[in-house]
């Protein structure tokens, strides 16, 4: 896979609540953002890869749902993760 185990652990340690907190909304949003950026670069080179395009749209929807959940749950955490990852909204 394009993302090594160590890179994922580092990402979850940085964005999650703890070192091995892979289930927090912030950690999942960070992982989805990384995957979205990777797929976006792939689609720039391969315009007709419709399966990847579909998976990209699904990932964006999942990230949006997590961001909506975080907005309702704790607006400060939402603002922090959006600012940290540089997401628009």
DSSP file (Angstrom, degrees, kcal/mol; ACC not computed):
  #  RESIDUE AA STRUCTURE BP1 BP2  ACC     N-H-->O    O-->H-N    N-H-->O    O-->H-N    TCO  KAPPA ALPHA  PHI   PSI    X-CA   Y-CA   Z-CA
    1    1 A X              0   0    0      0, 0.0     0, 0.0     0, 0.0     0, 0.0   0.000 360.0 360.0 360.0 158.8    0.0    0.0    0.0
    2    2 A X        +     0   0    0      1,-0.1     2,-0.5     2,-0.1     0, 0.0   0.679 360.0  61.0 -72.5 -18.5    1.1    3.6   -0.6
    3    3 A X  S    S-     0   0    0      4,-0.0    -1,-0.1     3,-0.0    32,-0.0  -0.949  81.7-139.0-116.1 119.8    1.1    4.4    3.2
    4    4 A X     >  -     0   0    0     -2,-0.5     4,-2.0     1,-0.1     5,-0.2  -0.225  23.1-110.6 -75.2 165.4    3.4    2.5    5.5
    5    5 A X  H  > S+     0   0    0      1,-0.2     4,-2.3     2,-0.2     5,-0.2   0.887 119.1  51.0 -61.5 -41.0    2.4    1.2    8.9
    6    6 A X  H  > S+     0   0    0      1,-0.2     4,-2.3     2,-0.2    -1,-0.2   0.878 107.9  52.3 -66.4 -38.1    4.8    3.7   10.6
    7    7 A X  H  > S+     0   0    0      2,-0.2     4,-2.2     1,-0.2    -1,-0.2   0.893 110.3  48.6 -65.7 -39.2    3.3    6.6    8.6
    8    8 A X  H  X S+     0   0    0     -4,-2.0     4,-2.7     2,-0.2     5,-0.2   0.921 110.7  50.3 -65.9 -43.1   -0.2    5.7    9.7
    9    9 A X  H  X S+     0   0    0     -4,-2.3     4,-2.3     1,-0.2    -2,-0.2   0.904 111.2  49.2 -61.4 -40.6    0.9    5.4   13.3
   10   10 A X  H  X S+     0   0    0     -4,-2.3     4,-1.9     2,-0.2    -1,-0.2   0.902 111.1  49.9 -64.6 -40.7    2.5    8.8   13.1
   11   11 A X  H  X S+     0   0    0     -4,-2.2     4,-2.6     2,-0.2     5,-0.4   0.917 112.8  45.6 -64.5 -43.9   -0.6   10.3   11.6
   12   12 A X  H  X S+     0   0    0     -4,-2.7     4,-2.3     1,-0.2    -1,-0.2   0.853 111.7  52.7 -69.7 -33.2   -2.9    8.8   14.3
   13   13 A X  H  < S+     0   0    0     -4,-2.3    -1,-0.2    -5,-0.2    -2,-0.2   0.872 114.5  43.0 -66.8 -35.4   -0.5   10.0   17.0
   14   14 A X  H  < S+     0   0    0     -4,-1.9    -2,-0.2    -5,-0.2    -1,-0.2   0.907 129.6  23.4 -76.5 -43.1   -0.5   13.5   15.6
   15   15 A X  H  < S+     0   0    0     -4,-2.6    -3,-0.2    -5,-0.2    -2,-0.2   0.702 109.9  76.7-101.1 -22.4   -4.3   13.8   14.9
   16   16 A X  S  < S-     0   0    0     -4,-2.3     6,-0.1    -5,-0.4     3,-0.0  -0.135  88.4-107.8 -81.6-178.2   -5.8   11.3   17.3
   17   17 A X  S    S+     0   0    0      4,-0.2     2,-0.2     2,-0.0    -1,-0.1   0.780  97.7  10.7 -81.1 -27.8   -6.3   11.5   21.0
   18   18 A X  S >  S-     0   0    0     -6,-0.2     3,-0.7     3,-0.1    -2,-0.2  -0.742  90.4 -86.8-138.2-174.4   -3.6    9.0   21.8
   19   19 A X  T 3  S+     0   0    0      1,-0.2    -3,-0.1    -2,-0.2    -5,-0.1   0.925 125.5  25.6 -66.7 -44.6   -0.7    7.2   20.2
   20   20 A X  T 3  S+     0   0    0     -7,-0.1     2,-1.5    -8,-0.1    -1,-0.2  -0.012  83.6 131.2-109.4  29.0   -2.8    4.2   19.0
   21   21 A X    <   +     0   0    0     -3,-0.7     3,-0.3     1,-0.2    -4,-0.2  -0.642  16.5 155.8 -85.6  88.6   -6.2    5.9   18.8
   22   22 A X        +     0   0    0     -2,-1.5    -1,-0.2     1,-0.2    -9,-0.0   0.546  64.3  60.1 -90.2  -7.7   -7.3    4.9   15.3
   23   23 A X  S    S+     0   0    0     -3,-0.1    -1,-0.2     4,-0.1    -2,-0.1   0.520  73.4 111.6-101.0  -5.6  -11.0    5.3   15.9
   24   24 A X  S  > S-     0   0    0     -3,-0.3     4,-2.3     1,-0.1     5,-0.2  -0.327  74.3-121.9 -69.3 152.9  -11.2    9.0   16.8
   25   25 A X  H  > S+     0   0    0      1,-0.2     4,-2.5     2,-0.2     5,-0.2   0.884 111.9  53.5 -61.8 -39.0  -13.0   11.2   14.3
   26   26 A X  H  > S+     0   0    0      1,-0.2     4,-2.2     2,-0.2    -1,-0.2   0.912 109.4  47.7 -64.4 -42.2   -9.9   13.4   13.9
   27   27 A X  H  > S+     0   0    0      2,-0.2     4,-2.2     1,-0.2    -1,-0.2   0.908 113.2  47.7 -64.5 -42.2   -7.7   10.4   13.1
   28   28 A X  H  X S+     0   0    0     -4,-2.3     4,-2.9     2,-0.2     5,-0.2   0.901 111.1  51.0 -66.1 -40.8  -10.1    9.1   10.5
   29   29 A X  H  X S+     0   0    0     -4,-2.5     4,-2.4     1,-0.2    -2,-0.2   0.908 110.5  49.6 -63.5 -41.2  -10.5   12.5    8.9
   30   30 A X  H  X S+     0   0    0     -4,-2.2     4,-2.1     2,-0.2    -1,-0.2   0.909 112.3  47.6 -63.8 -41.9   -6.8   12.8    8.6
   31   31 A X  H  X S+     0   0    0     -4,-2.2     4,-2.4     2,-0.2    -2,-0.2   0.926 112.4  48.8 -64.9 -44.8   -6.5    9.3    7.1
   32   32 A X  H  X S+     0   0    0     -4,-2.9     4,-2.7     1,-0.2    -2,-0.2   0.890 110.0  52.6 -61.7 -38.8   -9.3   10.0    4.6
   33   33 A X  H  X S+     0   0    0     -4,-2.4     4,-2.4     2,-0.2    -1,-0.2   0.912 108.9  49.5 -64.1 -42.2   -7.7   13.3    3.7
   34   34 A X  H  X S+     0   0    0     -4,-2.1     4,-2.0     1,-0.2    -2,-0.2   0.925 113.7  45.7 -61.0 -45.1   -4.4   11.6    2.9
   35   35 A X  H  X S+     0   0    0     -4,-2.4     4,-2.6     2,-0.2    -2,-0.2   0.887 111.3  52.7 -66.7 -38.8   -6.2    9.0    0.8
   36   36 A X  H  X S+     0   0    0     -4,-2.7     4,-2.3     2,-0.2    -2,-0.2   0.918 109.8  48.4 -63.3 -43.7   -8.2   11.7   -1.0
   37   37 A X  H  X S+     0   0    0     -4,-2.4     4,-1.9     2,-0.2    -1,-0.2   0.904 112.0  49.8 -63.0 -40.4   -5.1   13.6   -1.9
   38   38 A X  H  X S+     0   0    0     -4,-2.0     4,-1.8     1,-0.2    -2,-0.2   0.928 113.0  45.4 -63.9 -45.5   -3.4   10.4   -3.1
   39   39 A X  H  X S+     0   0    0     -4,-2.6     4,-2.5     1,-0.2    -1,-0.2   0.846 108.9  56.9 -68.6 -33.0   -6.4    9.5   -5.3
   40   40 A X  H  X S+     0   0    0     -4,-2.3     4,-1.4     2,-0.2    -1,-0.2   0.917 107.4  47.8 -63.7 -42.6   -6.7   13.0   -6.6
   41   41 A X  H  X S+     0   0    0     -4,-1.9     4,-1.0     1,-0.2    -1,-0.2   0.888 111.3  51.7 -64.2 -38.4   -3.1   12.9   -7.9
   42   42 A X  H >X S+     0   0    0     -4,-1.8     4,-2.0     1,-0.2     3,-0.6   0.911 108.7  50.4 -63.4 -42.1   -3.7    9.5   -9.5
   43   43 A X  H 3< S+     0   0    0     -4,-2.5    -1,-0.2     1,-0.2    -2,-0.2   0.760 100.7  62.8 -72.1 -23.4   -6.8   10.9  -11.3
   44   44 A X  H 3< S+     0   0    0     -4,-1.4     3,-0.3     1,-0.2    -1,-0.2   0.850 113.4  36.0 -66.0 -31.6   -4.9   13.8  -12.6
   45   45 A X  H << S+     0   0    0     -4,-1.0     2,-0.5    -3,-0.6    -2,-0.2   0.795 125.1  40.3 -88.1 -31.4   -2.7   11.3  -14.5
   46   46 A X    ><  +     0   0    0     -4,-2.0     3,-1.4     1,-0.1    -1,-0.2  -0.751  64.2 172.3-123.3  82.1   -5.4    8.8  -15.3
   47   47 A X  T 3  S+     0   0    0     -2,-0.5    -1,-0.1     1,-0.3    -4,-0.1   0.778  75.8  52.5 -64.0 -28.5   -8.5   10.7  -16.3
   48   48 A X  T 3  S+     0   0    0      1,-0.1     2,-1.6     2,-0.0    -1,-0.3   0.244  71.6 114.5 -97.7  14.6  -10.5    7.7  -17.4
   49   49 A X    <>  +     0   0    0     -3,-1.4     4,-1.7     1,-0.2     5,-0.1  -0.645  36.9 171.0 -84.5  86.3  -10.1    5.6  -14.3
   50   50 A X  H  >  +     0   0    0     -2,-1.6     4,-2.2     1,-0.2    -1,-0.2   0.778  69.4  59.4 -75.3 -27.3  -13.7    5.6  -13.3
   51   51 A X  H  > S+     0   0    0      2,-0.2     4,-2.1     1,-0.2    -1,-0.2   0.911 108.5  45.5 -66.2 -41.0  -13.4    3.0  -10.5
   52   52 A X  H  > S+     0   0    0      2,-0.2     4,-2.3     1,-0.2    -2,-0.2   0.880 110.7  54.3 -67.5 -37.6  -10.9    5.3   -8.7
   53   53 A X  H  X S+     0   0    0     -4,-1.7     4,-2.1     2,-0.2    -2,-0.2   0.904 108.4  49.1 -62.2 -40.8  -13.1    8.3   -9.3
   54   54 A X  H  X S+     0   0    0     -4,-2.2     4,-2.1     1,-0.2    -2,-0.2   0.917 111.2  48.5 -65.1 -43.3  -16.1    6.4   -7.7
   55   55 A X  H  X S+     0   0    0     -4,-2.1     4,-2.3     1,-0.2    -1,-0.2   0.854 109.3  54.3 -66.7 -32.9  -14.0    5.5   -4.7
   56   56 A X  H  X S+     0   0    0     -4,-2.3     4,-2.3     2,-0.2    -1,-0.2   0.917 108.0  48.9 -64.2 -43.7  -12.8    9.1   -4.4
   57   57 A X  H  X S+     0   0    0     -4,-2.1     4,-1.9     1,-0.2    -2,-0.2   0.891 111.1  50.5 -63.9 -39.6  -16.4   10.3   -4.3
   58   58 A X  H  X S+     0   0    0     -4,-2.1     4,-2.2     2,-0.2    -1,-0.2   0.908 110.0  50.0 -64.7 -41.6  -17.2    7.8   -1.6
   59   59 A X  H  X S+     0   0    0     -4,-2.3     4,-2.6     1,-0.2     5,-0.2   0.898 108.7  51.9 -63.8 -40.9  -14.2    8.8    0.5
   60   60 A X  H  X S+     0   0    0     -4,-2.3     4,-2.3     1,-0.2    -1,-0.2   0.897 109.9  50.2 -62.6 -39.3  -15.2   12.5    0.2
   61   61 A X  H  X S+     0   0    0     -4,-1.9     4,-2.2     2,-0.2    -2,-0.2   0.897 110.3  49.2 -65.2 -40.9  -18.7   11.5    1.4
   62   62 A X  H  X S+     0   0    0     -4,-2.2     4,-2.2     2,-0.2    -2,-0.2   0.921 112.4  47.7 -64.0 -43.5  -17.3    9.6    4.4
   63   63 A X  H  X S+     0   0    0     -4,-2.6     4,-2.5     1,-0.2    -2,-0.2   0.903 110.8  51.8 -64.3 -39.8  -15.1   12.5    5.4
   64   64 A X  H  X S+     0   0    0     -4,-2.3     4,-2.5     2,-0.2    -1,-0.2   0.903 108.9  50.9 -62.8 -40.9  -18.0   14.9    5.0
   65   65 A X  H  X S+     0   0    0     -4,-2.2     4,-2.3     2,-0.2    -1,-0.2   0.905 111.1  48.0 -64.1 -41.7  -20.1   12.7    7.3
   66   66 A X  H  X S+     0   0    0     -4,-2.2     4,-2.4     2,-0.2    -2,-0.2   0.893 111.4  50.2 -65.9 -39.0  -17.4   12.6    9.9
   67   67 A X  H  X S+     0   0    0     -4,-2.5     4,-2.0     2,-0.2    -2,-0.2   0.895 110.4  49.9 -65.9 -38.9  -16.9   16.4    9.7
   68   68 A X  H  X S+     0   0    0     -4,-2.5     4,-1.9     2,-0.2    -2,-0.2   0.907 110.7  50.2 -63.7 -41.5  -20.7   16.9   10.1
   69   69 A X  H  X S+     0   0    0     -4,-2.3     4,-2.4     1,-0.2    -2,-0.2   0.920 110.7  49.0 -60.9 -44.4  -20.7   14.6   13.1
   70   70 A X  H  X S+     0   0    0     -4,-2.4     4,-2.6     1,-0.2     8,-0.4   0.843 106.9  56.5 -67.0 -33.1  -17.8   16.5   14.7
   71   71 A X  H  < S+     0   0    0     -4,-2.0    -1,-0.2     1,-0.2    -2,-0.2   0.925 113.3  40.0 -62.3 -44.0  -19.6   19.8   14.1
   72   72 A X  H  < S+     0   0    0     -4,-1.9    -2,-0.2     2,-0.1     3,-0.2   0.858 120.8  44.4 -72.8 -35.7  -22.6   18.5   16.1
   73   73 A X  H  < S-     0   0    0     -4,-2.4     2,-0.3     1,-0.2    -2,-0.2   0.953 134.7  -9.3 -76.5 -52.6  -20.5   16.8   18.7
   74   74 A X     X  -     0   0    0     -4,-2.6     4,-1.8    -5,-0.2     3,-0.3  -0.798  53.4-165.7-155.5 103.4  -17.8   19.5   19.4
   75   75 A X  H  > S+     0   0    0     -2,-0.3     4,-2.5     1,-0.2     5,-0.2   0.795  90.3  57.9 -65.1 -29.6  -17.4   22.5   17.3
   76   76 A X  H  > S+     0   0    0      2,-0.2     4,-2.1     1,-0.2    -1,-0.2   0.905 106.7  47.4 -68.8 -40.7  -13.9   23.3   18.7
   77   77 A X  H  > S+     0   0    0     -3,-0.3     4,-2.3     2,-0.2     5,-0.2   0.889 111.9  52.4 -64.4 -38.6  -12.5   20.0   17.7
   78   78 A X  H  X S+     0   0    0     -4,-1.8     4,-2.3    -8,-0.4     5,-0.2   0.946 110.5  46.1 -61.6 -49.6  -14.1   20.5   14.2
   79   79 A X  H  X S+     0   0    0     -4,-2.5     4,-2.1     1,-0.2    -1,-0.2   0.876 112.1  52.3 -62.5 -37.9  -12.5   23.9   13.8
   80   80 A X  H  X S+     0   0    0     -4,-2.1     4,-2.5     2,-0.2    -1,-0.2   0.930 111.7  44.2 -65.4 -45.1   -9.1   22.6   15.0
   81   81 A X  H  X S+     0   0    0     -4,-2.3     4,-2.3     2,-0.2     6,-0.2   0.872 113.1  51.2 -70.7 -35.9   -9.0   19.7   12.6
   82   82 A X  H  X>S+     0   0    0     -4,-2.3     5,-1.8    -5,-0.2     4,-1.1   0.919 114.5  44.0 -65.7 -42.2  -10.2   21.8    9.6
   83   83 A X  H  <5S+     0   0    0     -4,-2.1    -2,-0.2    -5,-0.2    -1,-0.2   0.903 114.1  50.3 -67.7 -41.0   -7.5   24.4   10.4
   84   84 A X  H  <5S+     0   0    0     -4,-2.5    -2,-0.2     1,-0.2    -1,-0.2   0.885 118.0  37.4 -66.0 -40.1   -4.8   21.7   10.9
   85   85 A X  H  <5S-     0   0    0     -4,-2.3    -1,-0.2    -5,-0.2    -2,-0.2   0.576 107.0-123.1 -90.7  -9.4   -5.5   19.8    7.7
   86   86 A X  T  <5 +     0   0    0     -4,-1.1     2,-0.2     1,-0.2    -3,-0.2   0.856  50.1 165.1  73.0  34.5   -6.2   23.0    5.6
   87   87 A X      < -     0   0    0     -5,-1.8     2,-0.2    -6,-0.2    -1,-0.2  -0.538  35.0-118.1 -83.3 150.2   -9.7   21.9    4.6
   88   88 A X              0   0    0     -2,-0.2    -1,-0.1     1,-0.2    -5,-0.0  -0.577 360.0 360.0 -84.3 150.5  -12.1   24.4    3.1
   89   89 A X              0   0    0     -2,-0.2    -1,-0.2    -7,-0.0    -7,-0.0   0.232 360.0 360.0 155.6 360.0  -15.4   25.3    4.7
